[in-house]
Amino acid sequence: MEIRHLRYFCVLAEQLHFTKAAVLLNVAQPSLSHQIKQLEDELGTLLVERTNRRVRLTAAGEVFLARATQILEQIDQATRETARTGQGDAGSLVIGVISTAVCSVLPELMRSFRRESPNIAIDIREMEPGEQVEALLQRPRRESASSRLGVRDVPDPTPAVSSRLS
């Protein structure tokens, strides 16, 4: 079963007319009929009753429509979220800060960041510098590839720490 089968079926179920559905899907009507027949064959049941004058969903078609609609909505949502995350417009960021930063530079940085990236979830953790380095060393590898955050005026870590962070 392919995603297009779900899309074709949902449009047909909405239109209840093969020719109108085919026009909306920009496919030939015989091709749409063939795709729906393939879907029914795969499921082992009729989804639509066809007559010369009309198309009607069967009970199985009604059940399948509800599920197919949910699946397509989830696919669309996953596509949007993935694109936003890939563009840096969504996701999460964990920031380890020393206590003095919480009251000094962090509030303005956070306001600026929120204006630029409102869909990024932020988790601020108060940590001593040694704890920050250790947290970076312990992070899963998938996080290390997703984003890198640089902070000015922070001394370079020792060569041993620097090589372990890369």
C-alpha positions in Angstrom: 0.0 0.0 0.0 1.3 3.4 -0.9 0.5 6.9 0.3 -1.0 7.8 -3.0 -3.5 5.0 -2.6 -4.7 6.6 0.6 -4.9 10.1 -1.0 -6.8 8.8 -4.0 -9.2 6.9 -1.8 -9.9 9.9 0.4 -10.5 12.2 -2.5 -12.8 9.6 -4.1 -14.7 9.2 -0.8 -15.1 13.0 -0.6 -16.3 13.4 -4.1 -18.2 10.1 -4.5 -17.6 10.4 -8.2 -14.6 8.8 -10.1 -14.4 11.5 -12.8 -14.5 14.4 -10.4 -12.0 12.8 -8.1 -9.7 12.1 -11.0 -9.8 15.7 -12.1 -8.9 16.9 -8.6 -6.1 14.4 -8.4 -4.9 15.3 -11.9 -5.0 11.6 -13.1 -7.0 9.8 -15.7 -10.2 8.3 -14.5 -9.2 4.7 -15.6 -6.0 5.1 -13.6 -7.9 6.2 -10.5 -10.3 3.2 -10.9 -7.3 0.9 -11.2 -5.6 2.3 -8.1 -8.7 2.0 -6.0 -9.1 -1.6 -7.3 -5.5 -2.4 -6.3 -6.2 -1.0 -2.8 -9.3 -3.1 -2.5 -7.5 -6.2 -3.7 -4.7 -5.6 -1.1 -7.2 -5.1 1.7 -9.3 -8.0 0.5 -12.6 -6.1 0.6 -14.6 -3.6 -1.3 -14.3 -0.1 -0.2 -16.8 1.4 -2.6 -19.9 0.2 -4.3 -19.9 1.2 -8.0 -22.9 1.7 -10.2 -23.3 3.5 -13.5 -25.0 6.4 -11.6 -23.1 6.7 -8.3 -20.3 5.6 -6.0 -21.1 4.8 -2.3 -18.7 3.8 0.5 -19.2 0.4 2.0 -19.1 -0.1 5.8 -15.4 -1.2 5.3 -14.8 2.0 3.2 -16.2 4.2 6.0 -13.8 2.5 8.5 -10.9 2.8 6.1 -11.7 6.4 5.3 -11.5 7.4 9.0 -8.1 5.7 9.4 -6.7 6.9 6.1 -7.6 10.5 6.9 -5.8 10.2 10.2 -2.7 8.7 8.6 -2.6 11.4 5.9 -2.9 14.1 8.6 -0.1 12.6 10.5 2.1 12.3 7.4 1.4 16.0 6.6 2.2 17.0 10.2 5.4 15.0 10.1 6.4 16.6 6.8 5.8 20.1 8.2 7.6 19.4 11.5 10.5 17.8 9.7 10.9 20.7 7.3 10.7 23.3 10.2 13.2 21.4 12.2 15.5 21.0 9.2 15.3 24.8 8.7 16.1 25.4 12.3 12.5 26.7 13.0 11.6 23.9 15.5 13.2 21.5 17.9 14.8 21.9 21.3 17.8 23.4 22.9 19.3 22.7 26.2 21.5 25.4 27.7 23.8 24.9 30.7 24.5 28.3 32.4 26.4 29.5 35.5 24.3 31.2 38.1 25.5 34.7 37.3 24.3 34.3 33.7 20.8 33.7 34.9 20.4 37.2 36.1 22.8 39.1 33.8 23.1 38.2 30.1 20.6 35.3 29.8 17.3 37.3 30.0 18.2 39.5 27.0 19.6 36.6 25.1 16.4 34.6 25.7 14.2 37.4 24.5 16.2 37.8 21.4 16.2 34.1 20.7 12.4 33.8 21.3 11.8 36.6 18.8 13.9 34.8 16.2 13.0 31.2 16.9 9.6 31.0 18.7 9.1 27.3 18.0 12.3 26.1 19.7 11.7 24.6 23.1 14.4 25.8 25.6 15.6 24.0 28.7 17.9 26.1 30.9 19.9 24.2 33.4 22.0 26.0 36.1 25.4 24.2 36.1 29.0 24.9 37.1 31.5 25.1 34.2 32.9 21.6 35.0 29.4 20.2 34.9 28.7 21.9 31.6 31.8 20.3 30.1 30.9 16.9 31.5 27.3 17.2 30.2 28.7 17.9 26.7 30.9 14.9 26.9 28.0 12.7 28.0 25.5 13.9 25.4 24.3 11.3 22.8 26.1 11.5 19.4 22.9 12.4 17.6 22.7 15.7 19.5 26.3 16.6 18.6 25.5 16.6 14.9 22.2 18.5 15.1 23.4 21.9 16.2 26.4 23.7 17.6 26.1 26.8 19.8 29.0 29.1 20.2 29.5 31.5 23.0 32.0 34.4 22.7 34.5 35.2 25.4 34.7 31.7 26.7 38.2 30.3 27.0 39.0 27.4 24.7 38.8 24.0 26.5 42.0 22.2 27.0 43.2 20.1 24.0 42.1 16.9 25.7 38.6 18.2 26.3 38.4 19.8 22.8 39.3 16.5 21.0 36.7 14.6 23.1 34.0 17.2 22.2 34.5 16.9 18.4 
